[in-house]
Amino acid sequence: MRPAFSVIFLTTLIGVGQGLFLALVAGQFYWVIGATKVAEAENFYAFGSLLALVFLAAGLFASFFHLAHPERAWRAASQWRTSWLSREVIALPAVMAIITLYGGLHWLEYRPVLMTFGNMKDLDLTMATGYLGAALVMALFICTGMIYACMKFIQQWASPLTVLNFSLMGSASGFALATAYAGFMESPLIDFFAGGAILLAIAALLGRLTSLWRNKSIKFLSSLQSAVGMHHRNVRQLTRGFTASSFNLKEFFHPGSPTLVPTLTRAYVLLAFVLPLMLMIFGWNQGSMILFSLTFLIQYAGLLIERWVFFAEASHPQNLYYQKVA
Amino acid sequence: MTDTIAKQLALVIDLNVCVGCHACVTSCKEWNTSGWAGTLPDGNPYDADPTGVFFNRVQTYEAGTFPNTETIHFPKSCLHCEDPPCVPVCPTGASYKRAEDGIVLVDYDKCIGCKYCSWACPYGAREFDEEAGVMKKCTLCVDRIYDMSLEPERRKPACVLACPTGARLFGDVIDPDSDISVAIREEGGYQLMPEWGTKPGNHYLPRRKTRQVIHADELVRADNPLKKEGRLPRADEGAPSLDDVTSW
């Protein structure tokens, strides 16, 4: 498949925004249950929510460049019964709305207690909104992943690993940003975020390596024999029927050389996972703000490459029909 | 699309008859570029790297090893699947399947040009129109098969009318007595990529070899036991003539 930069930026940017919001909610929960005694920096959650919103809005903005008719984009919310893309179109603004609410409640310091548990801990409105937001964020991860995972004949994508990896990579990059943000705000949650970022990056690395291993050993169900219906052992295309270019040639093949995908695969394993892990551990040890920020930037660059490869490594069965000019 | 439909218009393409002349390709392009839905544009038509939108392509394949090879000319257009994977993925509802005749169409006024439906088609049947910014595809000439101003025998897709060898048949695959259902049933019609469960409406008839088996005893005249060749004696004028008995 041809990697479209609009979709690469959409999926990576909203992943960061979603991950950052999950980190904020997890951080608030961590503080509420009393795991850390130090009070939170002022407006930590409000500004954090704003930062998450910036990433989500940037992703939404990027997505419009994928549409030939962005003025009709509102129609895309109509087919939520059958289309994962339509569900994503609904889930993304819903996530942005609840994050706005979460940040706004923190900003206004409006925290009425909704219920008190037996251990005398309170559930206030901000925490409840956070839980609801986290659930919506998970739903958005599922929608985004399922857009690709539901394409059953693009066999590299048709796996639960696709949904899992979108969630893990988005969360890992969000926690990495949360760590840098917590350092900037001098928040006591910095250790919690750094630990979370490391665990999520390890989980994301394992998930992505598993999908790489799976993709290597895929048995493709379609063949030239089934595509043409000529059940001869030795069938080949003499001509695809035209010498010029076409949509089928541009959309379903990636523009790079055959060696580019393995090269970039090694690059993103290093940039999105291995290097950020080392920097994060080193930065945690040093308590260095610069290293935390660098970790996020390098990991995001690595995830851009990862997403390019995610598209490029997917082989579409229609390519069987477009093998040879003449 | 799990609802059963009453009618499924489709094509049957006889690969045993197709000679790969591309008449269906050009007639399709001509009809659909001058129709109600606007042009099928060609990008850079007279420059380097031209491109263009087509609903129908004829491809050529070869099977076997030289000298025992066989050439297969293979026309490919939208197969109008009974369970089209391109329809449910459309976020706007622009892509739809008509309940009345099973034709899969795109509403060009609703399409946002996200190209997701083309990803969902394993056959590569959909082609994006860069100029209009919408996805386009074979309409089975929906604008001429119901055109009452045409004589009934002309109410067929342009490709079917153009085919000089009669390799393209058009009809309802659900009606068991239609010409194309009979052809599918009796001549081994098959669907492309059946592994994905799309149930294409269009079927293909396979290449067929006509072979004659001649046994050794068939090379010898059974009515000539003495193996004596030559003219048989002339029968009497009034005798009834009998094949193999007289030479006259």
Interface residues (C-beta under 8 A of the other chain):
Chain A: M1 H66 L67 A68 H69 P70 R72 A73 R75 A76 A77 S78 Q79 T82 S83 W84 L85 S86 V89 I147 C150 M151 K152 F153 I154 L221 S222 L224 S226 A227 V228 G229 M230 H232 N234 V235 R236 Q237 L238 T239 R240 G241 F242 A244 S245 S246 F247 N248 K250 E251 F252 H316 P317 Q318 N319 Y321 Y322
Chain B: H22 V25 G43 D49 P50 T51 G52 V53 F54 R57 V58 Q59 T60 Y61 E62 A63 G64 T65 E70 T71 I72 F74 K76 P85 P88 V89 C90 P91 T92 G93 A94 K110 C111 I112 G113 C114 K115 Y116 S118 W119 A120 C121 P122 Y123 G124 R126 E127 F128 E130 G133 V134 Y190 Q191 L192 M193 P194 E195 W196 Y204 P206 R207
